[in-house]
C-alpha cells in the first residue's frame, strides 16, 4: 500500500514527499526460524541469534 503526499512546504525539505510503503514483518517465536530453515535441505545454518526484537539466521548453501 503506497501513500503519496503533496509538495512539502518546509524550507530546505523535499520538493515532494517521498512515497511511503507499509510492510509486514513477521516476528519469530524462539525456535520457529530454526524449524523453517531445517526444512530446506540445501541450507546449512551457521548461526541463529536474537537481535533487535526478532530472530535472525546466517546460513549458506551446502556443496552439492
PQR file with spaces between the fields and no chain letter, atoms N, CA, C, O and H, PARSE charges and radii, in Angstrom:
ATOM       1  N    UNK     1       0.868   -1.173    0.000 -0.4000 1.5000
ATOM       2  CA   UNK     1       0.000    0.000    0.000 -0.0000 2.0000
ATOM       3  C    UNK     1       0.902    1.218    0.000  0.5500 1.7000
ATOM       4  O    UNK     1       1.768    1.350    0.864 -0.5500 1.4000
ATOM       5  N    UNK     2       0.711    2.089   -0.939 -0.4000 1.5000
ATOM       6  CA   UNK     2       1.536    3.289   -1.019 -0.0000 2.0000
ATOM       7  C    UNK     2       0.678    4.498   -0.712  0.5500 1.7000
ATOM       8  O    UNK     2      -0.485    4.569   -1.110 -0.5500 1.4000
ATOM       9  H    UNK     2       0.007    1.981   -1.641  0.4000 1.0000
ATOM      10  N    UNK     3       1.255    5.438   -0.009 -0.4000 1.5000
ATOM      11  CA   UNK     3       0.584    6.698    0.276 -0.0000 2.0000
ATOM      12  C    UNK     3       1.499    7.807   -0.207  0.5500 1.7000
ATOM      13  O    UNK     3       2.680    7.832    0.140 -0.5500 1.4000
ATOM      14  H    UNK     3       2.199    5.380    0.315  0.4000 1.0000
ATOM      15  N    UNK     4       0.980    8.704   -0.986 -0.4000 1.5000
ATOM      16  CA   UNK     4       1.808    9.773   -1.519 -0.0000 2.0000
ATOM      17  C    UNK     4       1.282   11.106   -1.036  0.5500 1.7000
ATOM      18  O    UNK     4       0.077   11.355   -1.059 -0.5500 1.4000
ATOM      19  H    UNK     4       0.021    8.685   -1.267  0.4000 1.0000
ATOM      20  N    UNK     5       2.176   11.951   -0.603 -0.4000 1.5000
ATOM      21  CA   UNK     5       1.781   13.278   -0.146 -0.0000 2.0000
ATOM      22  C    UNK     5       2.079   14.310   -1.205  0.5500 1.7000
ATOM      23  O    UNK     5       2.748   14.013   -2.195 -0.5500 1.4000
ATOM      24  H    UNK     5       3.156   11.749   -0.584  0.4000 1.0000
ATOM      25  N    UNK     6       1.594   15.509   -1.009 -0.4000 1.5000
ATOM      26  CA   UNK     6       1.852   16.603   -1.937 -0.0000 2.0000
ATOM      27  C    UNK     6       3.178   17.252   -1.622  0.5500 1.7000
ATOM      28  O    UNK     6       3.949   16.741   -0.809 -0.5500 1.4000
ATOM      29  H    UNK     6       1.051   15.750   -0.204  0.4000 1.0000
ATOM      30  N    UNK     7       3.450   18.377   -2.261 -0.4000 1.5000
ATOM      31  CA   UNK     7       4.721   19.068   -2.028 -0.0000 2.0000
ATOM      32  C    UNK     7       4.874   19.470   -0.570  0.5500 1.7000
ATOM      33  O    UNK     7       3.906   19.841    0.094 -0.5500 1.4000
ATOM      34  H    UNK     7       2.824   18.792   -2.921  0.4000 1.0000
ATOM      35  N    UNK     8       6.090   19.392   -0.094 -0.4000 1.5000
ATOM      36  CA   UNK     8       6.397   19.774    1.278 -0.0000 2.0000
ATOM      37  C    UNK     8       6.643   21.280    1.317  0.5500 1.7000
ATOM      38  O    UNK     8       7.320   21.815    0.439 -0.5500 1.4000
ATOM      39  H    UNK     8       6.876   19.092   -0.634  0.4000 1.0000
ATOM      40  N    UNK     9       6.108   21.967    2.315 -0.4000 1.5000
ATOM      41  CA   UNK     9       6.176   23.412    2.404 -0.0000 2.0000
ATOM      42  C    UNK     9       7.387   23.925    3.167  0.5500 1.7000
ATOM      43  O    UNK     9       7.678   25.120    3.116 -0.5500 1.4000
ATOM      44  H    UNK     9       5.559   21.533    3.029  0.4000 1.0000
ATOM      45  N    UNK    10       8.106   23.048    3.879 -0.4000 1.5000
ATOM      46  CA   UNK    10       9.217   23.491    4.715 -0.0000 2.0000
ATOM      47  C    UNK    10      10.424   23.862    3.863  0.5500 1.7000
ATOM      48  O    UNK    10      10.729   23.197    2.873 -0.5500 1.4000
ATOM      49  H    UNK    10       7.870   22.077    3.921  0.4000 1.0000
ATOM      50  N    UNK    11      11.113   24.945    4.266 -0.4000 1.5000
ATOM      51  CA   UNK    11      12.329   25.362    3.566 -0.0000 2.0000
ATOM      52  C    UNK    11      13.411   24.314    3.765  0.5500 1.7000
ATOM      53  O    UNK    11      13.569   23.782    4.864 -0.5500 1.4000
ATOM      54  H    UNK    11      10.866   25.485    5.070  0.4000 1.0000
ATOM      55  N    UNK    12      14.146   24.017    2.722 -0.4000 1.5000
ATOM      56  CA   UNK    12      15.233   23.050    2.815 -0.0000 2.0000
ATOM      57  C    UNK    12      14.763   21.608    2.821  0.5500 1.7000
ATOM      58  O    UNK    12      15.593   20.707    2.943 -0.5500 1.4000
ATOM      59  H    UNK    12      14.018   24.449    1.829  0.4000 1.0000
ATOM      60  N    UNK    13      13.453   21.345    2.692 -0.4000 1.5000
ATOM      61  CA   UNK    13      12.932   19.979    2.705 -0.0000 2.0000
ATOM      62  C    UNK    13      12.841   19.420    1.299  0.5500 1.7000
ATOM      63  O    UNK    13      13.351   20.017    0.351 -0.5500 1.4000
ATOM      64  H    UNK    13      12.779   22.077    2.593  0.4000 1.0000
ATOM      65  N    UNK    14      12.208   18.303    1.169 -0.4000 1.5000
ATOM      66  CA   UNK    14      11.996   17.677   -0.126 -0.0000 2.0000
ATOM      67  C    UNK    14      11.078   18.546   -0.972  0.5500 1.7000
ATOM      68  O    UNK    14      10.198   19.224   -0.440 -0.5500 1.4000
ATOM      69  H    UNK    14      11.794   17.818    1.939  0.4000 1.0000
ATOM      70  N    UNK    15      11.274   18.530   -2.272 -0.4000 1.5000
ATOM      71  CA   UNK    15      10.361   19.224   -3.179 -0.0000 2.0000
ATOM      72  C    UNK    15       8.997   18.547   -3.105  0.5500 1.7000
ATOM      73  O    UNK    15       7.961   19.211   -3.103 -0.5500 1.4000
ATOM      74  H    UNK    15      11.989   17.980   -2.704  0.4000 1.0000
ATOM      75  N    UNK    16       9.011   17.221   -3.046 -0.4000 1.5000
ATOM      76  CA   UNK    16       7.789   16.442   -2.824 -0.0000 2.0000
ATOM      77  C    UNK    16       8.107   15.388   -1.788  0.5500 1.7000
ATOM      78  O    UNK    16       9.247   14.938   -1.677 -0.5500 1.4000
ATOM      79  H    UNK    16       9.853   16.681   -3.048  0.4000 1.0000
ATOM      80  N    UNK    17       7.118   15.000   -1.043 -0.4000 1.5000
ATOM      81  CA   UNK    17       7.326   13.940   -0.046 -0.0000 2.0000
ATOM      82  C    UNK    17       7.550   12.619   -0.776  0.5500 1.7000
ATOM      83  O    UNK    17       6.838   12.307   -1.732 -0.5500 1.4000
ATOM      84  H    UNK    17       6.191   15.365   -1.133  0.4000 1.0000
ATOM      85  N    UNK    18       8.531   11.846   -0.332 -0.4000 1.5000
ATOM      86  CA   UNK    18       8.728   10.531   -0.956 -0.0000 2.0000
ATOM      87  C    UNK    18       7.557    9.611   -0.633  0.5500 1.7000
ATOM      88  O    UNK    18       6.895    9.775    0.391 -0.5500 1.4000
ATOM      89  H    UNK    18       9.109   12.098    0.444  0.4000 1.0000
ATOM      90  N    UNK    19       7.305    8.642   -1.514 -0.4000 1.5000
ATOM      91  CA   UNK    19       6.233    7.684   -1.261 -0.0000 2.0000
ATOM      92  C    UNK    19       6.562    6.865   -0.027  0.5500 1.7000
ATOM      93  O    UNK    19       7.725    6.554    0.231 -0.5500 1.4000
ATOM      94  H    UNK    19       7.844    8.509   -2.347  0.4000 1.0000
ATOM      95  N    UNK    20       5.543    6.521    0.727 -0.4000 1.5000
ATOM      96  CA   UNK    20       5.696    5.718    1.936 -0.0000 2.0000
ATOM      97  C    UNK    20       5.059    4.363    1.667  0.5500 1.7000
ATOM      98  O    UNK    20       3.899    4.283    1.262 -0.5500 1.4000
ATOM      99  H    UNK    20       4.598    6.773    0.517  0.4000 1.0000
ATOM     100  N    UNK    21       5.825    3.291    1.897 -0.4000 1.5000
ATOM     101  CA   UNK    21       5.331    1.939    1.704 -0.0000 2.0000
ATOM     102  C    UNK    21       5.222    1.256    3.059  0.5500 1.7000
ATOM     103  O    UNK    21       6.153    1.304    3.864 -0.5500 1.4000
ATOM     104  H    UNK    21       6.767    3.356    2.226  0.4000 1.0000
ATOM     105  N    UNK    22       4.101    0.631    3.302 -0.4000 1.5000
ATOM     106  CA   UNK    22       3.944   -0.138    4.525 -0.0000 2.0000
ATOM     107  C    UNK    22       4.401   -1.554    4.228  0.5500 1.7000
ATOM     108  O    UNK    22       4.197   -2.063    3.126 -0.5500 1.4000
ATOM     109  H    UNK    22       3.345    0.592    2.648  0.4000 1.0000
ATOM     110  N    UNK    23       5.017   -2.186    5.210 -0.4000 1.5000
ATOM     111  CA   UNK    23       5.463   -3.549    5.019 -0.0000 2.0000
ATOM     112  C    UNK    23       5.066   -4.388    6.217  0.5500 1.7000
ATOM     113  O    UNK    23       4.842   -3.871    7.312 -0.5500 1.4000
ATOM     114  H    UNK    23       5.183   -1.772    6.106  0.4000 1.0000
ATOM     115  N    UNK    24       4.984   -5.663    5.998 -0.4000 1.5000
ATOM     116  CA   UNK    24       4.633   -6.616    7.037 -0.0000 2.0000
ATOM     117  C    UNK    24       5.905   -7.319    7.490  0.5500 1.7000
ATOM     118  O    UNK    24       6.655   -7.838    6.664 -0.5500 1.4000
ATOM     119  H    UNK    24       5.166   -6.083    5.109  0.4000 1.0000
ATOM     120  N    UNK    25       6.143   -7.338    8.753 -0.4000 1.5000
ATOM     121  CA   UNK    25       7.300   -8.047    9.310 -0.0000 2.0000
ATOM     122  C    UNK    25       6.797   -9.129   10.257  0.5500 1.7000
ATOM     123  O    UNK    25       5.975   -8.869   11.137 -0.5500 1.4000
ATOM     124  H    UNK    25       5.534   -6.916    9.424  0.4000 1.0000
ATOM     125  N    UNK    26       7.290  -10.320   10.068 -0.4000 1.5000
ATOM     126  CA   UNK    26       6.920  -11.423   10.951 -0.0000 2.0000
ATOM     127  C    UNK    26       7.917  -11.488   12.100  0.5500 1.7000
ATOM     128  O    UNK    26       9.126  -11.451   11.873 -0.5500 1.4000
ATOM     129  H    UNK    26       7.957  -10.531    9.354  0.4000 1.0000
ATOM     130  N    UNK    27       7.430  -11.584   13.315 -0.4000 1.5000
ATOM     131  CA   UNK    27       8.289  -11.755   14.495 -0.0000 2.0000
ATOM     132  C    UNK    27       8.255  -13.240   14.854  0.5500 1.7000
ATOM     133  O    UNK    27       7.212  -13.789   15.208 -0.5500 1.4000
ATOM     134  H    UNK    27       6.448  -11.614   13.500  0.4000 1.0000
ATOM     135  N    UNK    28       9.418  -13.871   14.753 -0.4000 1.5000
ATOM     136  CA   UNK    28       9.512  -15.310   15.006 -0.0000 2.0000
ATOM     137  C    UNK    28       9.503  -15.621   16.488  0.5500 1.7000
ATOM     138  O    UNK    28      10.069  -14.883   17.295 -0.5500 1.4000
ATOM     139  H    UNK    28      10.265  -13.426   14.466  0.4000 1.0000
ATOM     140  N    UNK    29       8.855  -16.720   16.837 -0.4000 1.5000
ATOM     141  CA   UNK    29       8.953  -17.262   18.191 -0.0000 2.0000
ATOM     142  C    UNK    29      10.294  -17.987   18.306  0.5500 1.7000
ATOM     143  O    UNK    29      10.869  -18.394   17.296 -0.5500 1.4000
ATOM     144  H    UNK    29       8.396  -17.319   16.182  0.4000 1.0000
ATOM     145  N    UNK    30      10.777  -18.145   19.496 -0.4000 1.5000
ATOM     146  CA   UNK    30      12.034  -18.863   19.686 -0.0000 2.0000
ATOM     147  C    UNK    30      11.908  -20.276   19.119  0.5500 1.7000
ATOM     148  O    UNK    30      10.977  -21.003   19.464 -0.5500 1.4000
ATOM     149  H    UNK    30      10.310  -17.815   20.316  0.4000 1.0000
ATOM     150  N    UNK    31      12.835  -20.660   18.260 -0.4000 1.5000
ATOM     151  CA   UNK    31      12.830  -21.987   17.643 -0.0000 2.0000
ATOM     152  C    UNK    31      12.092  -22.052   16.321  0.5500 1.7000
ATOM     153  O    UNK    31      12.311  -22.987   15.550 -0.5500 1.4000
ATOM     154  H    UNK    31      13.591  -20.069   17.980  0.4000 1.0000
ATOM     155  N    UNK    32      11.224  -21.094   16.030 -0.4000 1.5000
ATOM     156  CA   UNK    32      10.422  -21.135   14.804 -0.0000 2.0000
ATOM     157  C    UNK    32      11.291  -20.996   13.551  0.5500 1.7000
ATOM     158  O    UNK    32      11.102  -21.732   12.583 -0.5500 1.4000
ATOM     159  H    UNK    32      11.045  -20.335   16.656  0.4000 1.0000
ATOM     160  N    UNK    33      12.231  -20.067   13.566 -0.4000 1.5000
ATOM     161  CA   UNK    33      13.102  -19.872   12.406 -0.0000 2.0000
ATOM     162  C    UNK    33      13.975  -21.100   12.185  0.5500 1.7000
ATOM     163  O    UNK    33      14.190  -21.511   11.044 -0.5500 1.4000
ATOM     164  H    UNK    33      12.385  -19.470   14.353  0.4000 1.0000
ATOM     165  N    UNK    34      14.473  -21.683   13.256 -0.4000 1.5000
ATOM     166  CA   UNK    34      15.275  -22.913   13.156 -0.0000 2.0000
ATOM     167  C    UNK    34      14.481  -24.016   12.455  0.5500 1.7000
ATOM     168  O    UNK    34      14.996  -24.699   11.570 -0.5500 1.4000
ATOM     169  H    UNK    34      14.299  -21.349   14.182  0.4000 1.0000
ATOM     170  N    UNK    35      13.227  -24.178   12.861 -0.4000 1.5000
ATOM     171  CA   UNK    35      12.375  -25.226   12.281 -0.0000 2.0000
ATOM     172  C    UNK    35      12.147  -24.989   10.795  0.5500 1.7000
ATOM     173  O    UNK    35      12.180  -25.931   10.003 -0.5500 1.4000
ATOM     174  H    UNK    35      12.809  -23.623   13.580  0.4000 1.0000
ATOM     175  N    UNK    36      11.919  -23.747   10.415 -0.4000 1.5000
ATOM     176  CA   UNK    36      11.699  -23.441    8.999 -0.0000 2.0000
ATOM     177  C    UNK    36      12.948  -23.701    8.168  0.5500 1.7000
ATOM     178  O    UNK    36      12.874  -24.289    7.089 -0.5500 1.4000
ATOM     179  H    UNK    36      11.893  -22.982   11.058  0.4000 1.0000
ATOM     180  N    UNK    37      14.085  -23.262    8.672 -0.4000 1.5000
ATOM     181  CA   UNK    37      15.328  -23.456    7.924 -0.0000 2.0000
ATOM     182  C    UNK    37      15.710  -24.931    7.826  0.5500 1.7000
ATOM     183  O    UNK    37      16.336  -25.342    6.850 -0.5500 1.4000
ATOM     184  H    UNK    37      14.145  -22.784    9.549  0.4000 1.0000
ATOM     185  N    UNK    38      15.344  -25.720    8.816 -0.4000 1.5000
ATOM     186  CA   UNK    38      15.641  -27.153    8.797 -0.0000 2.0000
ATOM     187  C    UNK    38      14.891  -27.864    7.672  0.5500 1.7000
ATOM     188  O    UNK    38      15.269  -28.968    7.282 -0.5500 1.4000
ATOM     189  H    UNK    38      14.835  -25.386    9.609  0.4000 1.0000
ATOM     190  N    UNK    39      13.843  -27.251    7.150 -0.4000 1.5000
ATOM     191  CA   UNK    39      13.057  -27.841    6.063 -0.0000 2.0000
ATOM     192  C    UNK    39      13.696  -27.612    4.691  0.5500 1.7000
ATOM     193  O    UNK    39      13.200  -28.116    3.684 -0.5500 1.4000
ATOM     194  H    UNK    39      13.536  -26.353    7.466  0.4000 1.0000
ATOM     195  N    UNK    40      14.787  -26.858    4.651 -0.4000 1.5000
ATOM     196  CA   UNK    40      15.469  -26.572    3.385 -0.0000 2.0000
ATOM     197  C    UNK    40      16.772  -27.371    3.374  0.5500 1.7000
ATOM     198  O    UNK    40      17.762  -26.941    3.965 -0.5500 1.4000
ATOM     199  H    UNK    40      15.191  -26.449    5.470  0.4000 1.0000
ATOM     200  N    UNK    41      16.782  -28.531    2.709 -0.4000 1.5000
ATOM     201  CA   UNK    41      17.964  -29.391    2.772 -0.0000 2.0000
ATOM     202  C    UNK    41      19.216  -28.776    2.147  0.5500 1.7000
ATOM     203  O    UNK    41      20.331  -29.190    2.465 -0.5500 1.4000
ATOM     204  H    UNK    41      15.978  -28.881    2.229  0.4000 1.0000
ATOM     205  N    UNK    42      19.045  -27.802    1.269 -0.4000 1.5000
ATOM     206  CA   UNK    42      20.195  -27.167    0.619 -0.0000 2.0000
ATOM     207  C    UNK    42      20.929  -26.175    1.524  0.5500 1.7000
ATOM     208  O    UNK    42      22.016  -25.712    1.179 -0.5500 1.4000
ATOM     209  H    UNK    42      18.139  -27.466    1.011  0.4000 1.0000
ATOM     210  N    UNK    43      20.342  -25.846    2.679 -0.4000 1.5000
ATOM     211  CA   UNK    43      20.942  -24.859    3.576 -0.0000 2.0000
ATOM     212  C    UNK    43      21.634  -25.499    4.763  0.5500 1.7000
ATOM     213  O    UNK    43      21.155  -26.480    5.332 -0.5500 1.4000
ATOM     214  H    UNK    43      19.459  -26.222    2.959  0.4000 1.0000
ATOM     215  N    UNK    44      22.763  -24.926    5.121 -0.4000 1.5000
ATOM     216  CA   UNK    44      23.441  -25.263    6.368 -0.0000 2.0000
ATOM     217  C    UNK    44      23.402  -24.010    7.231  0.5500 1.7000
ATOM     218  O    UNK    44      23.910  -22.966    6.822 -0.5500 1.4000
ATOM     219  H    UNK    44      23.151  -24.129    4.658  0.4000 1.0000
ATOM     220  N    UNK    45      22.817  -24.094    8.396 -0.4000 1.5000
ATOM     221  CA   UNK    45      22.673  -22.940    9.287 -0.0000 2.0000
ATOM     222  C    UNK    45      23.961  -22.772   10.084  0.5500 1.7000
ATOM     223  O    UNK    45      24.392  -23.682   10.792 -0.5500 1.4000
ATOM     224  H    UNK    45      22.404  -24.942    8.728  0.4000 1.0000
ATOM     225  N    UNK    46      24.560  -21.610    9.959 -0.4000 1.5000
ATOM     226  CA   UNK    46      25.793  -21.310   10.678 -0.0000 2.0000
ATOM     227  C    UNK    46      25.517  -20.727   12.055  0.5500 1.7000
ATOM     228  O    UNK    46      26.224  -21.018   13.020 -0.5500 1.4000
ATOM     229  H    UNK    46      24.209  -20.871    9.384  0.4000 1.0000
ATOM     230  N    UNK    47      24.481  -19.902   12.134 -0.4000 1.5000
ATOM     231  CA   UNK    47      24.212  -19.210   13.400 -0.0000 2.0000
ATOM     232  C    UNK    47      22.762  -18.746   13.428  0.5500 1.7000
ATOM     233  O    UNK    47      22.226  -18.299   12.414 -0.5500 1.4000
ATOM     234  H    UNK    47      23.907  -19.665   11.350  0.4000 1.0000
ATOM     235  N    UNK    48      22.136  -18.854   14.583 -0.4000 1.5000
ATOM     236  CA   UNK    48      20.800  -18.304   14.832 -0.0000 2.0000
ATOM     237  C    UNK    48      20.925  -17.455   16.084  0.5500 1.7000
ATOM     238  O    UNK    48      21.473  -17.904   17.091 -0.5500 1.4000
ATOM     239  H    UNK    48      22.572  -19.217   15.407  0.4000 1.0000
ATOM     240  N    UNK    49      20.420  -16.228   16.025 -0.4000 1.5000
ATOM     241  CA   UNK    49      20.576  -15.323   17.157 -0.0000 2.0000
ATOM     242  C    UNK    49      19.398  -14.360   17.237  0.5500 1.7000
ATOM     243  O    UNK    49      18.668  -14.172   16.263 -0.5500 1.4000
ATOM     244  H    UNK    49      19.976  -15.864   15.207  0.4000 1.0000
ATOM     245  N    UNK    50      19.222  -13.756   18.403 -0.4000 1.5000
ATOM     246  CA   UNK    50      18.149  -12.797   18.653 -0.0000 2.0000
ATOM     247  C    UNK    50      18.743  -11.400   18.595  0.5500 1.7000
ATOM     248  O    UNK    50      19.707  -11.098   19.299 -0.5500 1.4000
ATOM     249  H    UNK    50      19.815  -13.910   19.194  0.4000 1.0000
ATOM     250  N    UNK    51      18.160  -10.540   17.747 -0.4000 1.5000
ATOM     251  CA   UNK    51      18.703   -9.194   17.577 -0.0000 2.0000
ATOM     252  C    UNK    51      17.571   -8.218   17.295  0.5500 1.7000
ATOM     253  O    UNK    51      16.751   -8.457   16.408 -0.5500 1.4000
ATOM     254  H    UNK    51      17.377  -10.786   17.175  0.4000 1.0000
ATOM     255  N    UNK    52      17.521   -7.141   18.029 -0.4000 1.5000
ATOM     256  CA   UNK    52      16.560   -6.053   17.817 -0.0000 2.0000
ATOM     257  C    UNK    52      15.121   -6.561   17.734  0.5500 1.7000
ATOM     258  O    UNK    52      14.360   -6.153   16.857 -0.5500 1.4000
ATOM     259  H    UNK    52      18.187   -6.947   18.749  0.4000 1.0000
ATOM     260  N    UNK    53      14.765   -7.437   18.638 -0.4000 1.5000
ATOM     261  CA   UNK    53      13.374   -7.867   18.749 -0.0000 2.0000
ATOM     262  C    UNK    53      12.936   -8.984   17.832  0.5500 1.7000
ATOM     263  O    UNK    53      11.742   -9.269   17.750 -0.5500 1.4000
ATOM     264  H    UNK    53      15.384   -7.769   19.350  0.4000 1.0000
ATOM     265  N    UNK    54      13.870   -9.635   17.129 -0.4000 1.5000
ATOM     266  CA   UNK    54      13.478  -10.738   16.259 -0.0000 2.0000
ATOM     267  C    UNK    54      14.633  -11.722   16.124  0.5500 1.7000
ATOM     268  O    UNK    54      15.788  -11.388   16.387 -0.5500 1.4000
ATOM     269  H    UNK    54      14.841   -9.403   17.196  0.4000 1.0000
ATOM     270  N    UNK    55      14.298  -12.942   15.711 -0.4000 1.5000
ATOM     271  CA   UNK    55      15.304  -13.975   15.495 -0.0000 2.0000
ATOM     272  C    UNK    55      15.882  -13.834   14.095  0.5500 1.7000
ATOM     273  O    UNK    55      15.159  -13.544   13.142 -0.5500 1.4000
ATOM     274  H    UNK    55      13.359  -13.213   15.498  0.4000 1.0000
ATOM     275  N    UNK    56      17.182  -14.039   13.979 -0.4000 1.5000
ATOM     276  CA   UNK    56      17.906  -13.907   12.714 -0.0000 2.0000
ATOM     277  C    UNK    56      18.737  -15.170   12.509  0.5500 1.7000
ATOM     278  O    UNK    56      19.012  -15.914   13.451 -0.5500 1.4000
ATOM     279  H    UNK    56      17.769  -14.275   14.753  0.4000 1.0000
ATOM     280  N    UNK    57      19.130  -15.393   11.254 -0.4000 1.5000
ATOM     281  CA   UNK    57      19.963  -16.553   10.960 -0.0000 2.0000
ATOM     282  C    UNK    57      20.987  -16.206    9.894  0.5500 1.7000
ATOM     283  O    UNK    57      20.753  -15.380    9.012 -0.5500 1.4000
ATOM     284  H    UNK    57      18.907  -14.789   10.489  0.4000 1.0000
ATOM     285  N    UNK    58      22.110  -16.855   10.006 -0.4000 1.5000
ATOM     286  CA   UNK    58      23.143  -16.813    8.963 -0.0000 2.0000
ATOM     287  C    UNK    58      23.276  -18.257    8.472  0.5500 1.7000
ATOM     288  O    UNK    58      23.498  -19.175    9.262 -0.5500 1.4000
ATOM     289  H    UNK    58      22.301  -17.527   10.722  0.4000 1.0000
ATOM     290  N    UNK    59      23.137  -18.440    7.167 -0.4000 1.5000
ATOM     291  CA   UNK    59      23.184  -19.770    6.584 -0.0000 2.0000
ATOM     292  C    UNK    59      23.915  -19.708    5.252  0.5500 1.7000
ATOM     293  O    UNK    59      24.093  -18.639    4.669 -0.5500 1.4000
ATOM     294  H    UNK    59      22.957  -17.694    6.526  0.4000 1.0000
ATOM     295  N    UNK    60      24.331  -20.869    4.789 -0.4000 1.5000
ATOM     296  CA   UNK    60      24.953  -20.937    3.466 -0.0000 2.0000
ATOM     297  C    UNK    60      24.440  -22.166    2.738  0.5500 1.7000
ATOM     298  O    UNK    60      23.947  -23.114    3.348 -0.5500 1.4000
ATOM     299  H    UNK    60      24.186  -21.738    5.262  0.4000 1.0000
ATOM     300  N    UNK    61      24.567  -22.127    1.427 -0.4000 1.5000
ATOM     301  CA   UNK    61      24.140  -23.247    0.597 -0.0000 2.0000
ATOM     302  C    UNK    61      25.162  -24.365    0.735  0.5500 1.7000
ATOM     303  O    UNK    61      26.369  -24.142    0.645 -0.5500 1.4000
ATOM     304  H    UNK    61      24.968  -21.356    0.931  0.4000 1.0000
ATOM     305  N    UNK    62      24.651  -25.577    0.957 -0.4000 1.5000
ATOM     306  CA   UNK    62      25.526  -26.739    1.063 -0.0000 2.0000
ATOM     307  C    UNK    62      26.150  -27.053   -0.305  0.5500 1.7000
ATOM     308  O    UNK    62      25.530  -26.834   -1.346 -0.5500 1.4000
ATOM     309  H    UNK    62      23.671  -25.759    1.031  0.4000 1.0000
ATOM     310  N    UNK    63      27.364  -27.560   -0.283 -0.4000 1.5000
ATOM     311  CA   UNK    63      28.003  -28.004   -1.531 -0.0000 2.0000
ATOM     312  C    UNK    63      27.261  -29.230   -2.043  0.5500 1.7000
ATOM     313  O    UNK    63      26.766  -30.047   -1.267 -0.5500 1.4000
ATOM     314  H    UNK    63      27.867  -27.738    0.563  0.4000 1.0000
ATOM     315  N    UNK    64      27.196  -29.339   -3.345 -0.4000 1.5000
ATOM     316  CA   UNK    64      26.475  -30.490   -3.946 -0.0000 2.0000
ATOM     317  C    UNK    64      27.156  -31.785   -3.716  0.5500 1.7000
ATOM     318  O    UNK    64      26.670  -32.825   -4.159 -0.5500 1.4000
ATOM     319  H    UNK    64      27.599  -28.676   -3.975  0.4000 1.0000
